[in-house]
Amino acid sequence: MYSRLLGIAAMTGLLLATGTATAELKKGDRVVFLGDSITQAGAGPSGYVTLVREALDKDHKDLGIEVIGAGISGNKVPDLEKRLERDVLAKKPTVVVIYIGINDVWHSQMGKGTPKDAYAKGLSNLISQIQKADARVILCTATVIGEKTDGSNSLDKMLDEYCDISREVAAKEKVQLLDLRRAFLDYLREHNKGNMDQGILTGDKVHLNAEGNKFVAKQMLSALTAAGDKSAEKSAARPGKVLRHCVLVKFKADLTPEQIKESEEAFRSLKSKIDIIKDFEWGTDVSVEGKAEGFTHCFLVTFASDKDRDTYLPHAAHKEFVTLVGPRIEKVLVVDYWTKD
């Protein structure tokens, strides 16, 4: 849960530019959306693929951009690998959006999911082949399998793990990441006050309803035009400012002093393991107001940019820290803010 909350709180924008500068849309672009049943339905009359096409026709009519849906129900990463040449590369795309992951997790309940190593290797293979065809890649994280906001959807933990893999692959392969998982969670925390498992952005816990298609179309358009409006660069760094990542922790009551000290040391050691951390400080609560609500520790991590923060979250050293300390935490609160350097 700690890793998931860090990921949610980290988002000051929905688009993460994790590699080199992205290319803006240009005349004659052919955009292919590659995915599963969500994308297959997205090519329907009111689906997200159609909404993207209509928006581009309206706002960039002079560019003559072609939008193609290449979604097939039930597909997982290995399925995309098998049909990449036929359904994508043969169409000579200039931009390919990979929106996959739900079935790789969901089908695990039937013993037909995709192992983590095959999932990571498959994503990298897809990206490599698409790049060899001189097309720009936008890799999306999966969205939701249940819309509850308290982490009680049965596959939340596994889905978050697979989304972390997608983030790591995007960073490793230096391609643009559209973090739909974080975007959905952020939206649902605000709009799903009743903690319903469906009906906000999906009609059945997974597949998009009308509002969900509109929401995804908006995120896709932001990703496709990111370089054109320079939003990615603006969000990545702010001259004269730094990004503070503030983590408040309430440890479980049954921890020993030795376990708490070990946790403190583990957090403090991250600065020596992750060189993009600009500064780090921490302390324990000494307030006399009695309003700490049980939070005893405050850890403050400073980054030079959004990009550094977004690299830190899935970093191997940070994940190792979360594995150790996460189970010891009863409650965590994360706030990120910009301040003067």
HUTA-V926903 format. One record per residue. N is the residue number from 1. PSI is psi in radians with two decimals (NA if undefined). D_LAST is the distance of its C-alpha to the last C-alpha in Angstrom with 1 decimal. Layout:
# HUTA-V926903
{{N PSI D_LAST} {N PSI D_LAST}}
This chain:
# HUTA-V926903
{{1 -0.63 30.9} {2 -0.82 27.6} {3 -0.72 26.8} {4 -0.75 27.9} {5 -0.66 25.8} {6 -0.76 22.7} {7 -0.75 23.7} {8 -0.88 24.4} {9 -0.42 21.3} {10 -0.38 19.2} {11 1.86 20.5} {12 -0.13 18.5} {13 2.86 20.9} {14 -0.31 24.3} {15 2.30 24.0} {16 2.02 22.5} {17 1.79 22.7} {18 -0.07 23.1} {19 -2.49 24.6} {20 2.99 25.0} {21 2.38 24.8} {22 2.70 27.4} {23 2.43 30.3} {24 2.85 31.0} {25 2.51 34.4} {26 2.93 37.1} {27 2.31 40.7} {28 0.15 43.1} {29 2.52 40.6} {30 1.96 42.3} {31 2.17 40.2} {32 2.23 41.7} {33 1.98 40.7} {34 2.17 41.8} {35 -2.66 42.3} {36 -2.56 44.7} {37 -0.46 46.5} {38 -0.72 43.5} {39 -0.62 43.2} {40 -0.82 47.0} {41 -0.51 47.1} {42 -0.36 44.2} {43 -0.01 46.5} {44 -3.13 48.8} {45 -0.65 49.3} {46 0.36 46.3} {47 2.93 44.2} {48 -0.62 40.7} {49 -0.77 41.8} {50 -0.71 44.1} {51 -0.66 41.5} {52 -0.79 39.2} {53 -0.80 42.1} {54 -0.70 43.0} {55 -0.73 39.5} {56 -0.65 39.2} {57 -0.61 42.8} {58 -0.83 41.8} {59 -0.35 38.4} {60 0.74 39.0} {61 -0.60 42.7} {62 -0.33 42.8} {63 -0.33 41.3} {64 0.81 44.1} {65 2.31 42.1} {66 2.33 44.3} {67 2.22 43.2} {68 2.30 45.1} {69 2.30 45.2} {70 0.96 46.1} {71 2.47 46.0} {72 2.28 48.8} {73 2.39 49.3} {74 -0.07 48.9} {75 2.53 47.0} {76 3.11 44.7} {77 -0.80 42.8} {78 -0.56 46.0} {79 -0.68 47.8} {80 -0.67 45.2} {81 -0.73 45.7} {82 -0.59 49.5} {83 0.20 49.4} {84 -0.82 46.5} {85 -0.86 48.8} {86 -0.84 51.2} {87 -0.23 49.0} {88 -1.15 45.9} {89 -0.59 46.2} {90 -0.32 49.7} {91 0.03 48.2} {92 1.01 46.1} {93 2.72 42.8} {94 -0.34 39.7} {95 2.31 37.4} {96 2.17 38.1} {97 2.05 36.5} {98 1.97 37.2} {99 1.65 37.3} {100 2.89 39.0} {101 -0.47 38.9} {102 -0.91 40.8} {103 -0.52 44.2} {104 -0.55 42.9} {105 -0.91 42.0} {106 -0.77 44.6} {107 -0.14 47.5} {108 -0.44 46.8} {109 -0.34 48.8} {110 0.19 51.8} {111 0.34 51.1} {112 0.41 50.2} {113 -3.14 46.4} {114 2.15 44.5} {115 2.63 43.5} {116 -0.75 39.8} {117 -0.66 40.3} {118 -0.59 42.5} {119 -0.85 40.0} {120 -0.81 37.1} {121 -0.67 39.6} {122 -0.74 41.0} {123 -0.78 37.7} {124 -0.68 36.9} {125 -0.75 40.5} {126 -0.81 40.2} {127 -0.77 37.0} {128 -0.80 38.6} {129 -0.67 41.7} {130 -0.73 40.1} {131 -0.59 37.9} {132 -0.43 41.0} {133 0.19 42.4} {134 0.61 39.5} {135 2.56 38.2} {136 2.44 34.6} {137 2.35 34.0} {138 2.02 32.2} {139 2.19 32.4} {140 2.53 32.4} {141 2.78 32.3} {142 2.90 35.3} {143 -1.62 35.2} {144 2.69 37.3} {145 1.31 40.6} {146 2.37 40.8} {147 0.16 38.6} {148 2.53 38.3} {149 -0.01 34.8} {150 0.21 35.4} {151 0.21 35.6} {152 0.00 39.4} {153 2.38 40.4} {154 -0.49 42.5} {155 0.27 40.7} {156 -0.86 37.0} {157 -0.82 36.2} {158 -0.71 37.9} {159 -0.71 36.5} {160 -0.66 32.9} {161 -0.73 33.8} {162 -0.59 35.1} {163 -0.61 32.1} {164 -0.67 29.9} {165 -0.76 32.3} {166 -0.72 31.8} {167 -0.73 28.0} {168 -0.71 28.5} {169 -0.74 31.1} {170 -0.74 29.0} {171 -0.75 26.2} {172 -0.74 28.9} {173 -0.05 30.8} {174 0.88 27.8} {175 2.86 29.0} {176 2.36 27.6} {177 2.26 27.5} {178 1.88 28.4} {179 1.38 27.9} {180 -0.57 30.7} {181 -0.88 30.9} {182 -0.66 27.6} {183 -0.77 28.3} {184 -0.84 31.7} {185 -0.71 30.4} {186 -0.79 27.8} {187 -0.77 30.6} {188 -0.60 33.2} {189 -0.56 31.2} {190 -0.59 31.2} {191 -0.15 34.7} {192 1.10 36.8} {193 -0.41 37.0} {194 0.05 40.5} {195 0.74 39.3} {196 2.66 42.0} {197 -0.11 42.5} {198 2.95 43.1} {199 -0.12 43.6} {200 -1.08 40.0} {201 -0.19 39.1} {202 2.80 42.1} {203 -0.28 45.8} {204 0.51 46.6} {205 -0.29 43.4} {206 -0.98 42.7} {207 2.46 43.9} {208 2.39 42.2} {209 -2.99 43.8} {210 -0.77 43.5} {211 -0.67 40.2} {212 -0.71 38.9} {213 -0.71 40.0} {214 -0.73 38.3} {215 -0.83 35.0} {216 -0.70 35.2} {217 -0.70 36.2} {218 -0.75 33.1} {219 -0.71 30.9} {220 -0.76 33.0} {221 -0.68 32.7} {222 -0.71 28.9} {223 -0.78 29.0} {224 -0.60 31.7} {225 0.24 30.0} {226 -0.83 26.4} {227 -0.55 26.3} {228 -0.68 28.3} {229 0.05 26.0} {230 0.35 22.8} {231 -0.60 21.6} {232 -0.76 20.7} {233 -0.66 18.5} {234 -0.65 16.8} {235 -0.31 16.2} {236 -0.64 15.1} {237 2.62 11.8} {238 1.98 9.9} {239 2.32 8.8} {240 0.06 5.5} {241 2.79 4.6} {242 2.80 5.3} {243 2.10 8.8} {244 2.32 10.1} {245 1.77 13.8} {246 2.13 15.7} {247 2.04 19.3} {248 2.30 22.0} {249 2.38 25.2} {250 1.95 28.8} {251 2.74 31.0} {252 2.57 34.6} {253 -0.42 36.9} {254 0.10 39.1} {255 2.54 36.6} {256 2.77 37.4} {257 -0.59 35.1} {258 -0.70 35.2} {259 -0.67 34.0} {260 -0.75 31.1} {261 -0.71 30.1} {262 -0.67 30.5} {263 -0.74 28.2} {264 -0.80 25.5} {265 -0.64 25.9} {266 -0.72 25.9} {267 -0.78 22.5} {268 -0.57 21.1} {269 -0.22 22.7} {270 -0.56 20.9} {271 -0.60 18.0} {272 -0.26 20.8} {273 -0.40 22.5} {274 1.80 19.8} {275 -0.19 17.8} {276 -0.11 15.3} {277 2.06 13.8} {278 -0.68 10.5} {279 2.78 10.9} {280 2.40 13.7} {281 2.81 15.1} {282 2.89 18.2} {283 2.97 20.8} {284 2.69 24.0} {285 2.27 24.9} {286 0.29 26.2} {287 2.54 26.4} {288 0.05 29.7} {289 -0.29 29.7} {290 0.55 31.2} {291 0.37 29.2} {292 -0.21 27.6} {293 0.58 30.3} {294 -0.17 30.8} {295 2.23 27.2} {296 -0.41 26.8} {297 2.46 23.7} {298 2.15 20.1} {299 2.25 18.0} {300 1.98 14.3} {301 2.32 13.2} {302 2.36 9.8} {303 2.72 10.1} {304 -0.34 8.7} {305 2.90 11.3} {306 -0.75 14.3} {307 -0.72 16.5} {308 -0.74 15.2} {309 -0.72 15.6} {310 -0.34 18.9} {311 -0.62 20.0} {312 -0.76 19.2} {313 -0.84 21.5} {314 0.11 24.7} {315 2.50 24.1} {316 -0.70 27.2} {317 -0.65 25.6} {318 -0.70 24.0} {319 -0.64 27.4} {320 -0.70 29.2} {321 -0.79 27.1} {322 -0.68 27.9} {323 -0.68 31.5} {324 -0.88 31.6} {325 -0.53 29.7} {326 -0.86 30.3} {327 -0.26 33.9} {328 -0.10 33.0} {329 2.26 30.8} {330 -0.65 32.6} {331 2.50 29.7} {332 2.52 26.1} {333 2.25 23.5} {334 2.28 20.4} {335 2.27 17.7} {336 2.44 14.7} {337 2.66 12.1} {338 2.49 9.1} {339 2.99 6.5} {340 2.52 3.8} {341 NA 0.0}}
